């Protein structure tokens, strides 16, 4: 049909031509594209991690901002330990060592489901936070767009979804350039800052608005310091993505994944600590109207010039494209959980471009909902962000400790100590994050995780029940059933006559059912039926209240009750217009009948289409 050809052409335009399964190995990542796609979340988080630390410390005045440097160094050390620990996971699970698989195999099904729920929530939050932060970079450079940030964010989500529906290889090509542009921009800024600091030409940036007085620094307690630390731990988000996506790399997969993870760690730590040091050197004060990166760039390159806008564009692109890490891992994780029966089977389906299309669409929908509900505000979304990250960190590393103790091969004690240290540290951070962020909205995630686990179990129970019902164990063939065919008719036309012909080919017992709404019309139907009914008995159903459905369904129910050992086939004559929109001009009673009879046992509903020219 022309409409189908048009839709197919539009799909090819946006998604691309189908890729045969035999070429799946060509769609894997190299180290260059793997770093761009799977590390963009971790690399981009340095753009707002320092700012999140400063937003807490500023309540104690300018002097309190000096705590940002030791906090950043602690986070950098923690990040290095976690990355080193995840390298162990990559080599131990060359087929993909996501927290779900590691926890499921070593700590049990419940731990695995908690890890899966945490990661799915985390990936959804990654898209929302990354896009919101990218839009914040845009509005910092162009403040007049502040009121349109939700719309801009939704457009970004759509662009990401389309890019990923085209397949991982093509998405890697699309997103590699912006990722390396951002890395280069930040490293250049750090180089300029280092030169100015060494030459003594670095001058503090005057704050644009009022800040608390320096005397208030003494009021900054341990809880505030821990809150700043937990905020800064956003720099660790996305670290697990490479170990989750090991199978997406080219051979040798483990070696390429481990190398990519190491490169990501070096870059992330360098940029995060460097930005924090520059923020301290320039006395940067966090603002609701301008990001910390924007202020540093403005101070280093001398105002809002071409170089400044290049940095802002690079930051915006990497922050928006950081969501691509979630687009790479959410659909893959959902497919694995689905294969185990804990999510709908549709998540296992790969689209024309060998992407898990349903996972991509679901992720986009929930991320868009978050952006709308929280008005695209990065700072409102951040508190919901890190719970899932550190739950998965802790369970994954604890599972690896159990893995090494179970195998007891090679340097298993050393490996267990490495993973055990990672588990203890991330567990401590999880407690800190949960405690400091609960009042800011993190309790929502703490409630969502068990709810999602419950949904997993309900899905698996349903699939187990279906499997037991469909099992052929102890199956004994039943005697042949008679087949009674009922053809509901609304009049006499070619579609009805075609349905009657088909009905007579199925069974000698055929009944036509007509609901009497207007006696004059019914009399004409009876008269014409003598000629056109082909010997099929016409049953006229009374309808004192002019209802069509109720008398028909009641008649079918009675017929089934009087023939409990027979099949009952309901043939629905339907004419199909040439244009799809023309169907809207006709009633959809056949669809209503199908829906009403769908759950009735021993009733088969079949449409007999008559195509109009």
C-alpha positions in Angstrom: 0.0 0.0 0.0 1.2 3.6 -0.7 0.9 4.5 3.0 3.0 1.5 4.0 5.7 2.4 1.5 5.7 6.0 2.7 6.2 4.8 6.4 8.9 2.4 5.3 10.7 5.2 3.4 10.5 7.5 6.5 11.8 4.7 8.7 14.8 4.1 6.3 15.5 7.8 6.3 15.7 8.2 10.0 16.8 4.7 11.1 18.7 3.4 8.0 18.6 0.3 6.0 18.3 -3.1 7.8 21.5 -4.9 8.8 21.7 -8.7 8.3 22.4 -10.7 11.4 25.5 -12.2 9.8 27.2 -8.7 9.9 26.6 -8.3 13.7 30.3 -8.6 14.4 31.0 -5.6 12.3 28.9 -3.5 14.6 31.3 -3.8 17.6 33.3 -1.0 19.2 36.9 -0.2 18.7 38.8 1.4 21.6 38.3 4.8 20.1 34.5 4.5 19.6 34.1 2.5 22.9 35.7 5.3 24.9 33.3 7.8 23.2 30.1 5.7 23.7 30.7 3.9 27.0 32.8 6.4 28.8 31.0 9.6 27.9 28.9 9.5 31.1 31.9 9.2 33.4 33.9 11.8 31.4 31.1 14.3 31.2 30.2 14.2 34.9 33.4 16.2 35.6 31.5 19.1 34.0 29.2 19.4 37.0 30.7 17.3 39.8 32.9 20.2 41.1 29.9 22.5 40.9 27.8 20.2 43.0 30.5 20.2 45.7 30.8 24.0 45.7 27.0 24.5 46.0 27.1 22.8 49.4 30.3 24.4 50.6 29.2 27.9 49.8 26.8 28.0 52.7 29.9 28.4 54.9 31.3 31.3 53.0 34.2 31.8 50.6 36.7 30.2 53.0 34.7 27.0 53.0 35.2 26.6 49.3 38.8 25.5 50.1 37.4 22.1 51.3 36.6 21.3 47.6 40.2 20.3 46.8 40.7 17.6 49.5 37.1 16.4 48.8 38.0 16.1 45.1 41.2 14.3 45.9 39.4 11.7 48.1 36.8 11.2 45.3 39.6 10.8 42.7 41.3 8.1 44.9 38.0 6.3 45.3 37.4 6.4 41.6 40.9 4.9 40.9 40.2 2.1 43.3 36.8 1.3 41.8 38.1 1.4 38.3 41.0 -0.9 39.2 38.4 -3.2 40.8 36.2 -3.2 37.7 39.3 -4.2 35.6 39.2 -7.5 37.6 35.6 -7.9 36.7 36.2 -7.4 33.0 38.8 -10.2 32.9 36.7 -12.5 35.1 33.6 -12.0 32.9 34.7 -11.6 29.3 31.1 -12.1 28.1 29.9 -9.0 30.1 30.3 -8.6 33.9 27.5 -6.2 34.7 26.4 -5.9 38.3 23.3 -8.0 37.5 25.2 -11.0 36.2 28.0 -10.8 38.9 25.5 -10.4 41.8 23.1 -13.1 40.4 25.8 -15.7 39.9 27.7 -15.1 43.2 25.2 -13.6 45.7 21.9 -15.1 44.5 18.9 -14.1 42.5 17.6 -11.4 44.9 20.9 -9.6 44.9 21.0 -9.8 41.1 17.5 -8.3 40.8 18.4 -5.5 43.2 21.4 -4.7 41.1 19.4 -4.8 37.9 16.7 -2.5 39.3 19.4 -0.1 40.6 21.1 0.0 37.2 17.9 0.5 35.2 17.0 3.4 37.4 20.5 4.8 37.2 20.6 4.6 33.4 17.3 6.4 33.2 18.6 9.1 35.6 21.8 9.3 33.5 19.8 10.4 30.4 17.8 12.9 32.4 20.7 14.4 34.3 23.1 14.5 31.3 20.6 16.1 29.0 19.5 18.6 31.7 23.2 19.5 32.4 23.9 19.9 28.7 20.9 22.3 28.3 22.3 24.2 31.3 25.5 24.7 29.4 23.5 26.2 26.5 21.5 28.5 28.8 24.6 29.7 30.5 25.9 30.9 27.1 22.5 32.1 25.9 20.5 33.0 29.0 17.4 34.0 26.9 16.8 30.2 26.3 16.3 29.6 30.0 12.5 29.3 29.8 12.8 26.8 26.9 15.1 24.3 28.6 12.5 21.5 28.9 11.7 21.7 25.2 15.4 21.7 24.2 16.0 18.8 26.5 13.2 16.7 24.9 14.5 17.5 21.4 17.9 16.2 22.6 16.4 13.0 23.9 14.6 12.4 20.6 17.9 12.9 18.7 19.7 10.5 21.0 17.0 7.9 20.5 17.1 8.2 16.7 20.9 8.0 16.7 20.9 4.8 18.8 18.1 3.2 16.8 20.5 3.4 13.8 22.8 0.9 15.6 25.8 1.0 17.9 28.4 1.4 15.2 26.8 4.4 13.7 26.0 5.9 17.1 29.7 5.6 17.9 30.6 7.5 14.7 28.1 10.2 15.5 29.2 10.7 19.1 33.0 10.1 19.0 33.7 13.6 17.6 31.9 15.6 20.3 33.5 13.4 23.1 37.0 14.1 21.9 36.2 17.7 21.3 35.2 18.1 25.0 38.3 16.2 26.2 40.5 18.4 24.1 38.8 21.6 25.2 39.1 20.8 28.9 42.7 19.7 28.6 43.5 23.0 26.8 41.8 25.0 29.6 43.8 23.0 32.2 47.0 23.7 30.3 46.3 27.5 30.1 45.4 27.5 33.8 48.6 25.7 34.8 50.7 28.1 32.8 49.0 31.1 34.4 49.4 29.7 37.8 53.1 29.0 37.2 53.7 32.5 35.9 51.6 34.2 38.6 49.2 35.8 36.1 46.1 34.0 37.5 43.7 36.5 38.9 40.6 35.5 41.0 37.2 36.0 39.3 35.0 38.4 41.2 31.6 36.9 42.3 28.6 38.3 40.5 26.1 38.0 43.4 26.0 38.1 47.2 27.6 35.2 49.2 27.6 34.3 52.9 30.2 36.0 55.0 33.5 34.2 55.7 32.7 34.1 59.4 30.0 31.5 58.7 32.6 28.9 57.8 32.6 27.7 61.4 29.0 26.6 61.0 29.9 24.1 58.3 29.6 20.8 60.1 30.5 17.2 59.3 27.1 16.6 57.7 27.6 19.4 55.2 31.1 18.1 54.4 29.7 14.6 53.8 26.9 16.1 51.7 29.5 17.9 49.5 31.4 14.7 49.2 28.3 12.7 48.1 27.5 15.5 45.6 31.0 15.2 44.2 30.7 11.5 43.8 28.6 12.2 40.7 32.1 12.2 39.1 32.0 8.4 39.5 28.8 7.7 37.6 29.2 5.7 34.5 32.3 3.9 35.6 30.6 0.5 35.4 29.4 1.0 31.8 32.6 -0.4 30.2 32.4 -3.7 32.3 28.7 -4.0 31.4 29.4 -3.7 27.7 32.4 -5.9 27.3 30.7 -8.0 24.5 30.2 -4.8 22.5 34.0 -4.5 21.9 36.0 -6.1 19.1 38.2 -9.1 19.8 40.0 -9.4 22.1 37.1 -8.0 24.0 38.5 -8.1 27.5 41.8 -6.5 26.6 40.1 -3.7 24.6 37.5 -3.1 27.4 40.1 -3.0 30.1 42.3 -0.6 28.1 39.3 1.7 27.5 38.4 1.6 31.2 42.0 2.6 32.2 42.1 5.4 29.6 38.7 6.7 30.9 39.9 6.7 34.5 43.1 8.7 33.7 41.1 11.3 31.7 38.3 11.6 34.3 40.6 12.0 37.3 42.8 14.5 35.5 39.9 16.7 34.3 37.9 16.5 37.6 40.9 17.4 39.9 42.1 20.0 37.4 38.7 21.7 37.2 38.4 21.7 41.0 41.9 23.2 41.4 41.1 26.0 38.8 37.8 26.7 40.6 39.7 27.1 43.9 42.4 29.3 42.2 39.8 31.6 40.6 37.6 31.6 43.7 34.7 30.5 41.6 31.3 30.8 43.3 28.4 28.6 42.1 25.5 30.4 40.4 22.0 29.5 39.3 22.6 31.5 36.1 26.1 30.3 35.0 27.9 27.0 35.5 31.3 26.6 37.0 32.8 25.4 33.7 31.4 28.5 32.1 33.0 30.8 34.7 36.4 29.1 34.4 36.3 29.3 30.6 35.3 33.0 30.8 38.2 33.7 33.2 40.8 31.7 31.2 40.0 32.8 27.6 39.2 36.4 28.4 35.4 36.7 28.2 32.6 35.6 25.9 34.6 35.1 22.7 34.9 32.4 20.1 37.1 30.2 22.4 34.6 30.6 25.3 31.7 29.5 23.1 33.7 26.6 21.8 34.2 25.3 25.3 30.5 25.8 26.1 29.5 24.0 22.9 31.9 21.1 23.7 30.5 20.9 27.2 26.9 20.9 26.0 27.6 18.2 23.4 29.4 15.9 25.8 26.8 16.3 28.5 23.9 15.5 26.1 25.8 12.7 24.5 26.8 11.3 27.9 23.3 9.9 27.9 24.5 7.6 25.1 26.2 5.5 27.8 22.8 4.7 29.1 21.5 4.1 25.6 24.3 1.6 25.1 23.8 -0.3 28.4 20.1 0.1 29.4 18.7 -1.9 26.3 21.5 -4.6 26.7 20.8 -5.0 30.4 17.0 -5.1 29.8 17.5 -7.8 27.2 19.6 -10.0 29.7 17.0 -9.6 32.4 14.3 -10.3 29.9 16.0 -13.5 28.8 15.9 -14.6 32.4 12.1 -14.0 32.4 12.1 -11.0 34.7 11.1 -8.4 32.1 8.7 -8.6 29.1 10.1 -10.7 26.2 9.9 -7.7 23.9 13.1 -6.3 25.4 15.0 -9.2 23.8 14.0 -8.2 20.2 16.6 -6.6 18.0 15.5 -4.1 15.4 16.5 -3.7 11.8 19.8 -2.1 12.8 20.7 -4.8 15.4 19.8 -2.5 18.2 17.5 -3.4 21.1 14.8 -0.9 19.9 12.2 -1.5 22.6 14.7 -0.8 25.3 15.8 2.4 23.6 12.2 3.6 23.3 11.3 2.8 26.9 14.4 4.5 28.2 13.6 7.6 26.1 10.0 7.7 27.4 10.9 7.5 31.1 13.8 10.0 30.8 11.5 12.5 29.0 9.0 12.1 31.8 11.7 12.9 34.4 12.7 16.0 32.5 9.1 17.2 32.3 8.3 16.5 36.0 11.6 18.1 37.3 11.4 21.0 34.7 14.8 20.1 33.3 16.6 21.2 36.5 20.0 19.4 36.9 20.2 20.2 40.6 16.7 18.8 41.3 17.6 15.6 39.5 21.1 15.0 41.0 19.9 13.8 44.5 18.0 10.9 42.7 21.0 10.0 40.6 23.7 8.3 42.7 21.8 5.8 44.9 21.4 3.3 42.0 25.1 3.8 41.0 26.5 2.9 44.4 24.1 0.0 45.0 25.3 -1.6 41.8 28.9 -0.8 42.6 28.7 -2.4 46.0 26.8 -5.6 44.9 29.1 -6.0 41.9 32.3 -5.8 43.9 30.9 -8.0 46.8 29.9 -10.5 44.2 33.5 -10.5 42.8 34.9 -11.3 46.3 32.6 -14.3 46.4 33.7 -15.2 42.8 37.4 -15.3 43.8 36.8 -17.3 46.9 34.7 -19.8 45.0 37.4 -20.3 42.2 40.5 -20.1 44.4 42.8 -19.9 41.3 45.9 -17.9 40.6 46.2 -14.7 42.5 42.7 -15.0 43.9 43.6 -13.6 47.3 45.0 -10.4 45.8 42.0 -10.1 43.5 39.6 -10.7 46.4 41.3 -8.0 48.5 41.1 -5.5 45.6 37.4 -6.2 45.0 36.7 -6.3 48.7 38.3 -2.9 49.2 36.1 -1.5 46.4 33.0 -3.1 48.0 33.7 -1.7 51.4 34.4 1.8 50.1 31.5 2.0 47.8 29.3 0.6 50.5 30.4 3.4 52.9 29.7 6.0 50.2 26.3 4.4 49.5 25.4 5.0 53.2 26.7 8.6 53.1 24.8 9.3 49.9 21.6 7.7 51.1 21.8 9.6 54.4 22.6 13.0 53.0 20.3 12.8 50.0 17.2 11.2 51.5 15.6 14.5 52.4 16.3 15.9 48.9 14.4 13.2 47.1 16.7 10.2 47.1 14.0 8.3 49.1 12.1 8.0 45.9 14.9 5.8 44.5 15.0 3.8 47.7 11.3 3.1 47.3 11.5 2.4 43.5 14.2 -0.2 43.8 12.1 -2.7 45.8 9.0 -1.9 43.7 10.9 -2.7 40.6 12.3 -5.9 42.1 8.7 -6.9 43.0 7.7 -6.2 39.3 10.5 -8.5 38.2 9.3 -11.3 40.4 5.6 -10.8 39.2 6.8 -11.0 35.6 8.8 -14.2 36.2 5.8 -15.7 38.1 3.6 -15.0 35.1 6.0 -16.6 32.7 6.5 -19.6 34.9 2.7 -20.0 35.1 2.3 -19.7 31.3 5.1 -22.3 30.8 3.5 -24.8 33.1 0.1 -24.3 31.4 1.7 -24.8 27.9 3.9 -27.7 28.9 3.2 -30.9 26.9 4.2 -33.1 29.9 1.4 -35.6 30.6 -0.5 -34.4 27.5 -3.2 -36.8 26.3 -5.0 -36.1 23.0 -8.7 -35.3 23.4 -11.4 -36.6 21.2 -12.2 -34.5 18.1 -14.5 -31.5 18.9 -17.3 -30.4 16.7 -17.1 -26.9 15.3 -20.0 -24.5 15.3 -19.5 -21.4 13.2 -21.4 -18.1 14.0 -21.3 -15.2 11.5 -22.5 -11.9 13.0 -24.1 -9.8 10.2 -25.2 -6.2 10.1 -26.8 -6.6 6.7 -26.3 -8.3 3.4 -23.3 -7.2 1.3 -20.4 -8.8 -0.5 -18.3 -9.0 2.6 -21.0 -11.0 4.4 -21.5 -13.4 1.4 -17.7 -14.0 1.3 -17.7 -14.8 5.1 -20.6 -17.2 4.6 -18.7 -19.1 1.9 -15.7 -19.4 4.2 -17.8 -20.5 7.1 -19.4 -23.3 5.1 -15.9 -24.5 4.2 -15.1 -24.9 7.9 -18.2 -26.7 9.3 -21.6 -27.9 8.2 -23.0 -26.2 11.3 -23.2 -22.5 10.4 -25.4 -19.8 12.0 -25.8 -16.2 11.0 -26.7 -13.8 13.9 -28.5 -10.5 13.3 -29.5 -8.1 16.0 -33.0 -6.6 15.6 -32.8 -2.8 16.2 -35.3 -1.5 13.6 -38.2 -3.9 12.8 -38.6 -2.5 9.2 -34.9 -3.2 8.4 -35.1 -6.6 10.0 -38.1 -7.5 7.8 -36.1 -6.6 4.7 -33.1 -8.6 6.0 -35.3 -11.7 6.5 -36.8 -11.3 3.0 -33.4 -10.9 1.3 -31.9 -13.7 3.3 -34.1 -16.3 1.5 -32.2 -15.5 -1.7 -28.7 -14.7 -0.5 -28.3 -16.7 2.7 -26.9 -19.8 0.8 -29.0 -22.1 3.1 -27.4 -20.7 6.3 -29.9 -20.3 9.2 -30.4 -16.7 10.2 -31.0 -16.1 13.9 -32.6 -12.8 14.7 -31.7 -11.5 18.2 -34.1 -9.1 20.0 -32.7 -5.9 21.4 -35.3 -3.8 23.3 -32.7 -1.3 24.3 -31.1 -0.9 20.9 -27.8 -2.5 22.0 -25.8 -4.5 19.4 -23.1 -6.1 21.6 -25.1 -7.4 24.6 -27.6 -9.6 22.7 -24.9 -11.0 20.4 -22.5 -11.8 23.3 -25.4 -13.3 25.3 -26.3 -15.5 22.3 -22.7 -16.7 21.9 -22.5 -17.5 25.6 -25.7 -19.5 25.5 -24.6 -21.4 22.4 -21.3 -22.2 24.1 -23.1 -23.4 27.3 -25.4 -25.7 25.3 -22.4 -27.2 23.4 -19.7 -27.5 26.1 -17.7 -30.1 24.1 -17.6 -28.1 20.8 -15.5 -25.4 19.5 -17.2 -22.2 18.7 -15.8 -20.1 15.8 -17.0 -16.5 15.4 -16.4 -15.2 11.9 -16.4 -11.5 11.6 -17.0 -10.0 8.1 -14.9 -6.9 7.7 -14.4 -4.7 4.7 -11.0 -3.0 4.4 -10.9 0.5 2.8 -8.0 1.4 0.5 -6.8 4.3 2.6 -5.9 3.8 6.3 -7.7 7.0 7.3 -11.0 5.9 5.7 -11.3 3.2 8.4 -11.9 6.0 10.9 -15.2 6.8 9.1 -16.6 3.4 10.0 -17.6 1.7 13.3 -15.1 -0.6 14.9 -17.6 -3.1 16.2 -15.6 -6.1 15.0 -12.7 -4.9 17.2 -15.0 -4.6 20.2 -16.3 -8.2 19.6 -12.8 -9.5 19.4 -11.9 -7.8 22.7 -15.0 -9.1 24.4 -14.4 -12.8 23.3 -10.6 -12.8 23.7 -10.6 -14.3 27.2 -13.4 -16.9 26.6 -12.1 -20.5 26.4 -12.9 -22.7 23.3 -14.0 -19.6 21.3 -12.0 -18.8 18.1 -12.5 -15.4 16.6 -11.5 -14.9 13.0 -11.8 -11.9 10.7 -12.7 -12.4 7.0 -11.5 -9.2 5.3 -13.1 -7.9 2.1 -10.8 -5.4 0.5 -12.4 -2.5 -1.3 -10.8 -1.2 -4.5 
